[in-house]
């Protein structure tokens, strides 16, 4: 699965579940590459979200990559949002979102879906 991340870090914080198909192995690969490139431990703020949890988050989209098990929000407080976002891009993330106020970076592996290489 992953060299650095446990399945328990990826479960929905509302119900403790994972998607039926599990977390996309490409997401684990991306996160492991990011951890090695960063050279410091990385913490997952949020990964899989059940639809109910996703719907409760302000400004979330119904077709969120989190609901598919293909996204994670990674805490950037120990490395900086811009640095972590660049690492994510360098490691091949399909989606990269920068959240400066909350100090995290959204990463996803949406390859083959609408919005490949999506940045915000």
Backbone as CSV, one residue per row, in Angstrom:
resi,resn,N_x,N_y,N_z,CA_x,CA_y,CA_z,C_x,C_y,C_z
1,UNK,0.820,-1.194,0.000,0.000,0.000,0.000,0.863,1.256,0.000
2,UNK,1.289,1.696,1.169,2.061,2.923,1.268,3.234,2.721,2.218
3,UNK,4.318,3.373,1.882,5.510,3.314,2.726,5.360,4.198,3.970
4,UNK,4.618,5.309,3.828,4.560,6.305,4.895,3.174,6.530,5.500
5,UNK,2.126,6.140,4.805,0.772,6.483,5.231,-0.044,5.234,5.531
6,UNK,-0.798,5.294,6.614,-1.648,4.181,7.041,-3.068,4.378,6.519
7,UNK,-3.749,3.281,6.306,-5.144,3.333,5.878,-5.982,4.139,6.867
8,UNK,-5.655,4.044,8.147,-6.406,4.767,9.178,-6.348,6.284,8.990
9,UNK,-5.327,6.792,8.303,-5.215,8.226,8.031,-6.123,8.654,6.883
10,UNK,-6.620,7.681,6.123,-7.363,7.976,4.903,-8.878,7.865,5.066
11,UNK,-9.342,7.335,6.200,-10.775,7.096,6.390,-11.552,8.398,6.552
12,UNK,-12.830,8.320,6.264,-13.724,9.466,6.441,-13.791,9.813,7.922
13,UNK,-13.612,11.081,8.242,-13.623,11.499,9.644,-15.025,11.471,10.242
14,UNK,-16.028,11.391,9.397,-17.405,11.393,9.887,-17.891,9.982,10.207
15,UNK,-17.518,8.982,9.404,-18.055,7.632,9.607,-16.982,6.551,9.750
16,UNK,-15.718,6.906,9.528,-14.639,5.942,9.661,-14.550,4.931,8.533
17,UNK,-15.225,5.206,7.430,-15.262,4.272,6.298,-14.267,4.664,5.210
18,UNK,-14.068,3.729,4.307,-13.310,3.947,3.074,-14.248,3.691,1.908
19,UNK,-13.912,4.173,0.717,-14.765,3.859,-0.435,-14.750,2.349,-0.695
20,UNK,-15.816,1.850,-1.323,-15.917,0.413,-1.616,-14.672,-0.132,-2.291
21,UNK,-14.159,0.610,-3.250,-12.992,0.174,-4.022,-11.678,0.478,-3.312
22,UNK,-11.743,1.086,-2.138,-10.547,1.465,-1.402,-9.946,2.756,-1.931
23,UNK,-8.890,3.184,-1.301,-8.165,4.377,-1.742,-7.395,4.014,-3.001
24,UNK,-7.436,4.896,-3.976,-6.733,4.656,-5.243,-5.236,4.465,-4.966
25,UNK,-4.656,3.363,-5.428,-3.221,3.128,-5.205,-2.345,4.259,-5.747
26,UNK,-2.816,4.947,-6.793,-2.041,6.067,-7.348,-1.935,7.203,-6.343
27,UNK,-2.956,7.364,-5.498,-2.897,8.411,-4.475,-1.814,8.068,-3.448
28,UNK,-1.774,6.811,-3.023,-0.708,6.394,-2.101,0.671,6.615,-2.728
29,UNK,0.816,6.267,-3.996,2.097,6.467,-4.693,2.483,7.935,-4.697
30,UNK,1.522,8.803,-5.039,1.780,10.245,-5.061,2.201,10.739,-3.684
31,UNK,1.459,10.362,-2.656,1.766,10.824,-1.302,3.140,10.343,-0.851
32,UNK,3.490,9.102,-1.176,4.822,8.596,-0.826,5.917,9.387,-1.541
33,UNK,5.706,9.679,-2.813,6.694,10.469,-3.572,6.827,11.862,-2.972
34,UNK,5.705,12.460,-2.603,5.736,13.790,-1.997,6.485,13.768,-0.679
35,UNK,6.256,12.741,0.133,6.935,12.620,1.425,8.443,12.523,1.228
36,UNK,8.865,11.719,0.268,10.301,11.577,0.011,10.902,12.869,-0.524
37,UNK,10.180,13.543,-1.401,10.679,14.802,-1.962,10.723,15.900,-0.899
38,UNK,9.765,15.910,0.001,9.707,16.938,1.045,10.822,16.737,2.071
39,UNK,11.158,15.500,2.346,12.194,15.221,3.334,11.760,15.412,4.776
40,UNK,10.467,15.632,4.969,9.901,15.774,6.312,8.582,15.002,6.353
41,UNK,8.154,14.583,7.534,6.858,13.900,7.623,5.731,14.803,7.136
42,UNK,4.754,14.196,6.483,3.567,14.909,6.022,2.354,14.313,6.714
43,UNK,1.437,15.177,7.110,0.214,14.737,7.784,-0.995,14.954,6.880
44,UNK,-1.878,13.977,6.884,-3.106,14.057,6.097,-4.187,14.705,6.953
45,UNK,-4.749,15.810,6.475,-5.862,16.454,7.176,-7.175,15.754,6.860
46,UNK,-7.318,15.334,5.607,-8.599,14.821,5.117,-8.309,14.036,3.843
47,UNK,-8.856,12.849,3.736,-8.687,12.075,2.495,-10.078,11.663,2.019
48,UNK,-10.445,10.393,2.219,-11.775,9.957,1.779,-12.859,10.678,2.561
49,UNK,-13.928,11.048,1.853,-15.126,11.608,2.487,-16.329,10.850,1.956
50,UNK,-17.185,10.362,2.852,-18.459,9.811,2.395,-19.257,10.989,1.820
51,UNK,-20.274,10.696,1.039,-21.040,11.772,0.396,-21.654,12.701,1.433
52,UNK,-22.163,12.147,2.533,-22.776,12.972,3.577,-21.764,13.963,4.155
53,UNK,-20.553,13.483,4.451,-19.509,14.361,4.976,-19.144,15.426,3.948
54,UNK,-18.958,14.998,2.714,-18.599,15.947,1.658,-19.658,17.038,1.519
55,UNK,-20.929,16.646,1.552,-22.027,17.605,1.407,-22.077,18.607,2.555
56,UNK,-21.513,18.246,3.705,-21.548,19.135,4.873,-20.443,20.196,4.843
57,UNK,-19.505,20.078,3.923,-18.378,21.008,3.857,-18.738,22.186,2.958
58,UNK,-18.656,23.407,3.483,-18.987,24.579,2.665,-18.146,24.626,1.386
59,UNK,-18.772,24.956,0.292,-18.143,25.123,-1.029,-17.590,23.828,-1.623
60,UNK,-17.903,22.678,-1.053,-17.439,21.427,-1.667,-18.320,21.122,-2.885
61,UNK,-17.756,20.406,-3.815,-18.498,20.039,-5.017,-19.015,18.613,-4.871
62,UNK,-20.190,18.311,-5.415,-20.761,16.968,-5.269,-19.882,15.864,-5.861
63,UNK,-19.143,16.177,-6.906,-18.292,15.173,-7.560,-16.842,15.293,-7.099
64,UNK,-16.653,15.597,-5.826,-15.321,15.770,-5.254,-14.472,14.515,-5.431
65,UNK,-13.203,14.717,-5.692,-12.267,13.605,-5.787,-12.149,12.882,-4.443
66,UNK,-12.430,13.574,-3.354,-12.390,12.950,-2.029,-13.408,11.807,-1.937
67,UNK,-14.578,11.983,-2.535,-15.634,10.971,-2.493,-15.211,9.717,-3.261
68,UNK,-14.353,9.886,-4.245,-13.873,8.752,-5.044,-12.649,8.062,-4.434
69,UNK,-12.093,8.623,-3.373,-10.885,8.042,-2.788,-9.639,8.343,-3.602
70,UNK,-9.679,9.457,-4.339,-8.545,9.845,-5.185,-7.918,11.169,-4.760
71,UNK,-8.264,11.665,-3.557,-7.746,12.969,-3.121,-7.392,12.968,-1.647
72,UNK,-6.483,13.861,-1.300,-6.114,14.084,0.099,-5.757,15.555,0.279
73,UNK,-6.058,16.057,1.457,-5.621,17.389,1.855,-4.447,17.191,2.804
74,UNK,-3.304,17.758,2.439,-2.064,17.521,3.168,-1.670,18.792,3.927
75,UNK,-1.442,18.648,5.206,-1.032,19.754,6.068,0.297,20.321,5.571
76,UNK,0.340,21.633,5.389,1.548,22.285,4.887,2.190,23.175,5.944
77,UNK,1.736,23.091,7.177,2.231,24.025,8.192,3.717,23.857,8.492
78,UNK,4.291,22.687,8.231,5.718,22.499,8.527,6.623,22.730,7.324
79,UNK,6.040,23.033,6.159,6.862,23.202,4.951,6.429,24.400,4.106
80,UNK,5.187,24.834,4.262,4.660,25.965,3.501,3.816,25.509,2.319
81,UNK,2.725,26.221,2.098,1.780,25.861,1.035,2.447,25.861,-0.328
82,UNK,3.168,26.908,-0.645,3.751,27.014,-1.994,4.794,25.924,-2.236
83,UNK,5.605,25.650,-1.244,6.631,24.606,-1.384,5.966,23.247,-1.573
84,UNK,4.967,22.940,-0.743,4.294,21.645,-0.845,3.529,21.511,-2.166
85,UNK,2.904,22.592,-2.614,2.194,22.554,-3.898,3.160,22.293,-5.049
86,UNK,4.328,22.898,-5.001,5.319,22.666,-6.058,5.803,21.217,-6.025
87,UNK,5.996,20.679,-4.834,6.381,19.273,-4.715,5.297,18.385,-5.325
88,UNK,4.040,18.682,-5.025,2.928,17.904,-5.582,2.940,17.947,-7.113
89,UNK,3.143,19.124,-7.664,3.210,19.254,-9.121,4.391,18.474,-9.680
90,UNK,5.552,18.607,-9.058,6.748,17.899,-9.510,6.575,16.383,-9.450
91,UNK,5.765,15.918,-8.499,5.523,14.476,-8.345,4.396,13.967,-9.237
92,UNK,3.762,14.867,-9.979,2.773,14.448,-10.963,1.326,14.455,-10.525
93,UNK,0.982,15.214,-9.484,-0.419,15.308,-9.071,-1.256,15.858,-10.216
94,UNK,-2.445,15.298,-10.404,-3.346,15.794,-11.448,-4.060,17.063,-10.995
95,UNK,-4.458,17.111,-9.746,-5.099,18.288,-9.176,-4.284,18.790,-8.004
96,UNK,-4.081,20.111,-7.952,-3.339,20.729,-6.841,-4.072,22.013,-6.457
97,UNK,-4.510,22.066,-5.204,-5.194,23.257,-4.702,-4.453,23.825,-3.512
98,UNK,-4.256,25.127,-3.534,-3.524,25.804,-2.464,-4.512,26.499,-1.522
99,UNK,-4.364,26.222,-0.232,-5.225,26.816,0.784,-4.331,27.483,1.823
100,UNK,-4.089,28.781,1.610,-3.132,29.516,2.436,-3.638,29.786,3.842
101,UNK,-4.868,30.155,4.012,-5.387,30.466,5.344,-5.395,29.269,6.271
102,UNK,-5.684,28.098,5.706,-5.744,26.872,6.508,-4.461,26.060,6.423
103,UNK,-3.501,26.531,5.613,-2.184,25.901,5.494,-2.235,24.430,5.101
104,UNK,-2.915,24.153,3.972,-2.886,22.807,3.437,-2.919,22.847,1.926
105,UNK,-2.568,21.712,1.332,-2.590,21.558,-0.125,-3.455,20.352,-0.454
106,UNK,-4.427,20.567,-1.321,-5.241,19.472,-1.853,-4.465,18.842,-2.994
107,UNK,-4.377,17.517,-3.005,-3.762,16.802,-4.128,-4.720,15.703,-4.565
108,UNK,-4.748,15.441,-5.870,-5.560,14.325,-6.333,-4.962,13.679,-7.572
109,UNK,-5.469,12.496,-7.840,-5.010,11.689,-8.980,-6.208,11.415,-9.893
110,UNK,-6.779,12.478,-10.432,-7.992,12.400,-11.236,-7.731,12.001,-12.681
111,UNK,-6.571,11.522,-13.000,-6.173,11.203,-14.371,-7.297,10.553,-15.175
112,UNK,-7.484,11.064,-16.384,-8.502,10.537,-17.283,-9.877,11.125,-17.050
113,UNK,-10.001,12.020,-16.088,-11.280,12.642,-15.791,-11.230,14.101,-16.221
114,UNK,-12.366,14.722,-16.300,-12.427,16.139,-16.649,-11.580,16.925,-15.659
115,UNK,-10.767,17.828,-16.165,-9.982,18.700,-15.311,-8.605,18.189,-14.981
116,UNK,-8.051,17.242,-15.783,-6.684,16.810,-15.552,-5.792,18.042,-15.453
117,UNK,-4.783,17.961,-14.601,-3.850,19.069,-14.376,-4.564,20.335,-13.929
118,UNK,-5.528,20.162,-13.097,-6.332,21.251,-12.576,-5.581,21.910,-11.424
119,UNK,-5.512,23.245,-11.427,-4.796,23.999,-10.403,-5.662,25.125,-9.859
120,UNK,-5.561,25.341,-8.571,-6.229,26.494,-7.960,-5.485,26.900,-6.727
